[in-house]
Amino acid sequence: MIGRRLFAAALLLALLSYPPQWYPISLRLQLTEWFGAAGFRALPSSVEAIATEAEEFCPPDPEAWRDRQSIEGVEIGASASCVADNPFAVAAFVRGTNNVDQATLLKSGLTADAVVKGRDLDGDGDPDEIHIRLEVAELNGGSALVAGPVTQYEIAPGIRPGLWVFAPKFTGMAVENFGSRRARRSLRLPSPAIRIEQGDKVRITLENTHYMPHTLHLHGADHGFVDVSGEGNDGVPLTSEIPVMPGDARTYELSPRQAGTMFYHCHVQPHVHVMMGLQGLFIIEENRPDNWLQTMNIGAGLVRAPSRSTREDFDREYDLHYLDLDKQLGERIQRYNDPRLITRSMHRDYDITDSTVDYFTLNGRSFPYTFRESLLVGKDDERIKLRVVNGGAKGIALHTHGHKFTVTHRDGVELPEISRTPQDVLWLATTQRADLALELVNDGLHAYGPRHLAVS
């Protein structure tokens, strides 16, 4: 008898300690009927909004960066967005920073070795030897000298999460000037989209200007696990190589045989470094004669000097880079100024399984700044190419309001014509890429009428 009572008591205790959310729904409904619903729990109190001054919707453009122009023989398309790329940097990325005159190079803000373009190895009229140099920059980090973040970059008014990004090799300072803490215009999220041509001999040197070790992994791109000298060439620590330590540099080599939209990122503690912003689109264009590429597209968005292979089939091309951010992760570089404490906090204390998504960005901006520079703009009957990557921690559904698109490539692989159908929602898993063909034909299928296009 005593044994039965002990068993019943143990069973009752087990049931009481069992999380209610694990009960079968039928049992939960029965318990609610018997005992009533659980007590009301008030929502957390609101956080007081940050006081900010009203901004102009479209900032001034005194240097006419948004205008269509020709620089160094490079035809640079107009940008309808309020915030446009530096056209002199676009020209330097196309011609090579070693092949433009000093005035253009100075206006681009790039070093002479940022993107070096060499010989035309196959005689088709464009360079096939490309040497790209990348640095690592911190945005909205902490400082022991001043209160608040430094090298400031806002994803939305007053919102400055801690970020790390790959960046082209710039001259001068990371900030606008000596009296400012704002990051220079070209230093931003996301890391630049990189374009090379199928069959090019490409070298990418990572100059680690940061206080943590980093690597470069070319996700999905055709490259050797080791280079010709036997050194690691894959960017995965320990299995391929030792990470690039602060102040050091490493050159990665590839000559890709397959074209497609790929991805690059740091592979050191990837659950932290990748989600801090060390990721970008890596695009391998199809080989065409006289195919001069815009090797970098800073901030993604409109490709103002599209390739010959793109111009064959499309009127415009956009790079779309989605990234979600965990506020608690970014705050860790603002809390300390000692690399040892930051490393311990991020690599040991941060629990990725307990992460939350607090900010959602498209091409480095959140609403309402997305209306300034993340818009897709086209004309009636145009055909637009979209290269999309989900760099976030969770899957997303991309929807084009009032328009349908066709998926032509997934993860850099062309889809057969028979499998391509018009659609207006696309599911993208983490790090997945897709190429979309968007036709602005007002036929009731591809477009529902002369209206604005919105992407969500």
C-alpha positions in Angstrom: 0.0 0.0 0.0 2.8 2.4 0.9 4.6 1.6 -2.3 1.5 2.4 -4.3 1.1 5.7 -2.5 4.7 6.7 -3.1 4.3 5.7 -6.8 1.2 7.9 -7.1 2.9 10.8 -5.4 5.9 10.5 -7.7 3.6 10.3 -10.7 1.7 13.4 -9.6 4.9 15.3 -8.9 6.2 14.4 -12.3 3.1 15.6 -14.0 3.2 18.9 -12.1 6.8 19.5 -13.0 6.1 18.7 -16.7 6.1 22.0 -18.8 2.4 22.8 -19.6 3.3 23.7 -23.2 4.3 20.1 -23.7 0.9 18.8 -22.7 -1.2 17.5 -25.6 -3.6 20.1 -26.8 -6.6 18.1 -25.8 -5.4 17.9 -22.2 -4.6 21.6 -22.1 -8.1 22.4 -23.3 -9.6 20.1 -20.6 -7.5 21.6 -17.9 -8.5 25.1 -19.0 -12.2 24.0 -18.9 -11.7 22.7 -15.4 -9.5 25.3 -13.8 -9.8 28.3 -16.1 -7.1 30.0 -18.2 -3.7 30.9 -16.9 -3.4 34.3 -15.1 -2.8 37.4 -17.2 0.8 38.5 -17.5 1.4 42.1 -18.4 3.7 42.9 -21.3 7.2 44.3 -20.5 7.3 48.1 -20.2 8.2 50.0 -23.3 11.7 51.5 -23.8 11.7 55.2 -24.2 12.4 56.2 -27.8 15.6 57.9 -28.7 15.2 61.6 -29.4 16.4 62.3 -32.9 16.1 65.3 -35.2 14.0 65.1 -38.3 16.1 64.3 -41.4 15.6 65.2 -45.0 14.1 62.3 -46.9 16.7 62.7 -49.7 20.0 64.1 -48.5 21.6 66.7 -50.8 23.8 65.4 -53.7 26.1 68.4 -54.3 28.6 66.3 -56.2 25.9 64.8 -58.5 26.8 61.2 -57.7 23.3 60.1 -58.7 23.6 61.4 -62.3 24.5 59.3 -65.3 28.1 60.0 -66.3 31.1 58.8 -68.1 34.4 58.5 -66.2 37.6 56.9 -67.6 35.6 55.6 -70.6 33.2 53.8 -68.2 29.5 54.5 -68.7 27.9 54.7 -65.3 24.2 54.6 -65.1 22.0 57.0 -63.2 20.9 56.0 -59.7 17.3 56.8 -58.8 18.0 56.2 -55.1 18.6 59.1 -52.7 22.0 57.8 -51.7 24.2 56.7 -54.6 27.6 55.0 -54.9 30.7 57.1 -55.5 30.9 57.1 -59.4 34.6 57.5 -59.3 34.9 54.4 -57.2 32.7 52.6 -59.7 35.0 53.6 -62.6 38.1 52.5 -60.6 36.5 49.2 -59.9 35.8 48.7 -63.6 39.2 49.8 -65.0 41.3 48.8 -62.0 42.7 51.2 -59.4 46.1 50.8 -61.2 44.7 51.9 -64.5 42.9 55.2 -63.7 44.5 58.6 -63.5 45.5 60.2 -60.2 42.5 62.6 -60.1 40.0 59.7 -60.5 41.9 57.7 -57.9 41.8 60.5 -55.4 38.1 61.1 -55.8 37.4 57.3 -55.5 39.0 57.2 -52.0 40.7 53.9 -52.9 44.4 53.0 -52.7 46.3 52.3 -56.0 46.4 48.6 -55.1 42.8 48.1 -54.0 41.8 46.4 -57.3 44.7 45.7 -59.6 43.8 44.5 -63.1 46.6 43.0 -65.3 47.0 41.2 -68.5 44.4 40.0 -71.0 45.4 36.3 -71.1 42.8 35.1 -73.6 43.0 38.1 -76.0 39.3 38.9 -75.7 39.7 42.5 -74.8 39.3 42.5 -71.0 41.8 41.8 -68.1 42.0 38.3 -66.8 44.5 38.8 -64.0 42.7 40.4 -61.0 44.1 41.1 -57.5 41.6 42.3 -54.9 42.6 43.6 -51.4 40.1 43.5 -48.5 40.4 44.9 -45.0 38.3 44.3 -41.9 36.5 47.3 -40.3 34.5 47.8 -37.2 31.4 50.0 -37.2 29.7 51.4 -34.0 32.4 49.9 -31.7 33.2 51.1 -28.2 35.9 53.6 -27.2 37.7 54.3 -24.0 38.1 58.0 -25.0 34.5 59.1 -25.8 31.0 58.1 -24.8 28.9 56.3 -27.4 29.9 54.3 -30.5 32.7 55.4 -32.9 32.9 55.0 -36.7 29.2 55.4 -36.6 26.9 53.8 -39.1 23.1 53.9 -38.8 20.9 51.2 -40.2 17.9 53.4 -39.3 17.5 56.7 -37.5 19.4 56.4 -34.2 20.0 52.7 -34.6 23.7 51.8 -34.5 24.3 48.1 -33.8 27.9 46.9 -33.5 29.1 45.5 -36.8 32.1 44.1 -38.6 32.5 44.3 -42.4 34.9 43.5 -45.1 35.9 46.7 -47.0 37.9 47.7 -50.0 41.3 49.2 -49.3 40.7 52.9 -48.7 43.1 55.8 -48.2 42.7 58.1 -45.3 40.5 57.7 -42.2 37.6 55.4 -41.5 35.5 58.5 -40.5 34.4 61.5 -42.5 36.9 63.9 -41.0 38.8 64.7 -37.8 35.8 66.3 -36.2 33.3 63.5 -37.0 32.7 60.1 -35.6 30.5 59.1 -38.6 31.9 56.4 -40.9 32.9 57.6 -44.3 30.2 57.1 -46.9 31.7 54.0 -48.6 32.5 52.2 -45.3 29.2 50.4 -44.6 27.1 47.3 -44.3 26.9 45.0 -46.2 30.4 43.9 -47.2 30.8 44.7 -50.9 29.5 42.4 -53.6 32.5 41.1 -55.5 32.4 40.3 -59.3 34.9 38.3 -61.3 34.8 36.6 -64.6 34.7 32.9 -65.3 38.2 31.7 -66.0 40.0 34.8 -64.5 43.1 34.2 -62.5 42.0 35.9 -59.3 43.9 36.7 -56.1 42.2 38.1 -53.0 44.4 39.3 -50.2 42.8 39.7 -46.8 44.8 42.3 -44.9 43.6 41.8 -41.3 43.3 45.4 -39.9 41.1 44.1 -37.0 42.0 43.0 -33.5 40.6 39.4 -34.0 41.8 36.6 -36.3 39.8 36.2 -39.5 39.7 34.2 -42.7 38.0 34.3 -46.1 35.9 31.4 -47.3 34.5 31.4 -50.9 31.2 29.6 -50.3 30.1 27.8 -53.4 32.9 29.1 -55.7 35.2 26.8 -57.6 38.6 27.0 -55.7 41.3 24.8 -54.5 41.5 23.6 -50.9 45.2 24.5 -51.0 47.1 26.8 -53.3 50.0 25.8 -55.6 52.5 26.1 -52.7 50.4 23.8 -50.5 49.2 26.6 -48.2 45.5 26.6 -47.1 43.2 28.3 -49.5 39.7 27.4 -48.2 39.4 29.8 -45.2 38.3 27.1 -42.7 40.4 27.3 -39.6 42.4 24.2 -38.6 41.1 22.0 -41.3 42.5 24.2 -44.1 44.7 26.9 -42.5 45.6 28.9 -39.4 43.5 32.1 -39.2 44.9 35.4 -40.4 46.1 37.1 -37.2 45.8 40.8 -36.5 48.3 42.8 -38.7 48.9 39.8 -41.0 47.7 39.1 -44.5 46.9 36.0 -46.6 46.2 35.7 -50.3 43.5 33.4 -51.6 43.7 32.2 -55.2 41.1 30.9 -57.6 40.3 30.5 -61.3 36.6 29.5 -61.4 35.3 27.3 -64.1 31.6 27.8 -63.3 29.7 31.0 -63.4 27.0 31.8 -60.8 26.0 33.8 -57.7 28.1 32.6 -54.7 28.9 33.9 -51.2 32.0 34.8 -49.2 32.4 35.1 -45.5 34.8 34.8 -42.6 35.0 31.2 -41.2 36.4 32.0 -37.7 33.7 31.3 -35.1 31.2 31.7 -37.9 28.2 31.8 -35.6 29.6 35.2 -34.4 31.8 36.6 -37.2 29.4 35.9 -40.1 26.4 37.3 -38.2 28.4 40.5 -37.3 28.5 41.3 -41.0 31.6 39.6 -42.4 29.8 38.2 -45.4 29.1 39.3 -49.0 27.9 38.3 -52.4 30.6 36.7 -54.6 29.5 36.7 -58.2 31.2 34.9 -61.1 30.1 36.3 -64.4 30.0 34.4 -67.7 33.0 34.9 -69.9 32.3 37.3 -72.7 34.6 39.3 -75.0 35.4 42.9 -73.9 33.7 42.2 -70.6 34.8 44.8 -68.1 33.3 44.1 -64.7 32.5 46.4 -61.8 34.6 44.3 -59.5 33.0 45.7 -56.3 29.5 47.0 -55.7 29.7 48.8 -52.3 26.5 48.5 -50.3 25.1 46.1 -53.0 22.0 47.6 -54.8 22.0 48.8 -58.4 25.0 47.7 -60.5 25.8 51.0 -62.2 28.2 49.5 -64.7 26.7 46.1 -65.5 28.7 43.5 -67.4 28.3 42.6 -71.1 26.8 39.2 -70.2 24.1 40.9 -68.1 23.4 43.6 -70.8 22.7 40.8 -73.3 19.5 39.8 -71.5 18.6 42.5 -69.0 18.1 46.3 -68.8 19.2 46.6 -65.2 20.8 44.5 -62.5 20.4 44.7 -58.7 22.3 42.9 -55.9 20.0 42.3 -52.9 21.7 41.3 -49.6 19.4 40.4 -46.6 20.9 40.2 -43.1 19.2 40.0 -39.7 21.0 41.1 -36.6 21.0 40.2 -32.9 21.2 43.3 -30.8 22.8 41.5 -27.9 25.6 40.2 -30.0 26.5 43.6 -31.5 26.4 45.3 -28.1 29.4 43.3 -26.9 31.9 45.3 -28.9 30.3 48.5 -27.5 30.6 47.2 -23.9 34.3 46.8 -23.8 37.4 48.3 -25.5 39.8 45.4 -24.5 40.1 42.8 -27.3 40.5 40.1 -24.6 37.2 40.9 -23.0 35.4 41.2 -26.3 36.8 37.8 -27.4 35.7 36.2 -24.2 32.3 37.8 -24.4 31.6 36.9 -28.0 33.4 33.5 -28.4 32.7 32.0 -25.0 29.8 33.8 -23.3 27.5 34.4 -26.3 25.0 31.6 -26.7 23.8 31.3 -30.3 21.0 29.0 -29.3 19.5 31.9 -27.2 19.9 34.5 -29.9 17.0 36.7 -31.1 16.5 38.7 -34.3 16.1 42.3 -33.5 17.0 44.1 -36.7 16.2 43.3 -40.4 18.3 44.9 -43.1 18.2 45.0 -46.9 21.5 46.1 -48.4 22.6 47.4 -45.0 19.5 49.5 -44.1 16.3 49.0 -42.2 13.0 50.9 -42.6 12.7 53.8 -43.2 16.2 54.1 -44.7 15.4 51.3 -47.1 13.2 53.9 -49.0 16.4 56.0 -49.5 18.6 53.4 -51.1 17.2 49.9 -51.2 14.5 50.5 -53.8 14.2 48.6 -57.1 13.4 51.1 -59.9 12.5 50.2 -63.4 10.5 51.3 -66.4 7.6 49.7 -68.2 8.6 46.6 -70.3 12.1 46.5 -68.8 13.7 43.2 -67.8 15.6 43.3 -64.5 18.1 40.8 -63.0 18.1 40.4 -59.3 20.8 38.5 -57.4 19.6 37.7 -53.9 21.2 36.2 -50.9 19.8 35.4 -47.4 22.7 36.2 -45.1 20.5 36.0 -42.0 20.2 33.4 -39.3 16.7 32.3 -40.3 14.9 31.5 -43.6 12.9 34.2 -45.3 10.2 34.5 -47.8 10.8 37.2 -50.5 7.7 38.7 -52.1 7.4 41.2 -54.9 4.1 43.1 -54.6 2.2 43.5 -57.8 4.8 41.7 -59.9 5.9 38.1 -60.6 9.4 36.9 -61.3 11.1 33.8 -62.6 13.9 32.0 -60.7 16.6 31.3 -63.3 19.4 30.1 -60.9 19.7 28.6 -57.4 23.0 28.7 -55.6 24.8 29.6 -58.8 23.3 26.7 -60.8 21.1 27.4 -63.8 17.7 25.9 -63.8 16.2 24.2 -66.8 13.6 26.2 -68.7 10.9 23.6 -68.0 11.2 24.2 -64.3 10.9 28.0 -64.5 7.4 29.4 -63.7 6.3 32.9 -62.7 6.0 33.3 -59.0 5.8 36.1 -56.4 7.0 34.4 -53.3 10.5 32.7 -52.9 11.7 30.9 -49.8 15.4 31.3 -49.1 17.3 29.3 -46.5 20.3 30.7 -44.7 23.1 31.5 -47.1 21.0 30.5 -50.1 21.3 32.5 -53.3 18.9 32.9 -56.2 18.9 34.8 -59.5 15.6 36.2 -60.5 14.3 37.6 -63.8 11.8 40.4 -63.2 9.8 41.5 -66.2 7.9 44.8 -65.9 5.4 43.9 -68.6 1.9 45.2 -67.8 0.0 42.0 -68.9 -1.8 41.1 -65.7 0.7 38.4 -65.0 4.2 39.8 -64.8 2.9 43.2 -63.6 -0.6 44.2 -62.6 -0.4 47.8 -63.8 1.8 50.9 -63.8 2.6 51.0 -60.1 5.5 51.0 -57.7 7.4 47.8 -57.0 7.9 46.8 -53.3 10.0 43.9 -52.1 9.2 42.3 -48.7 
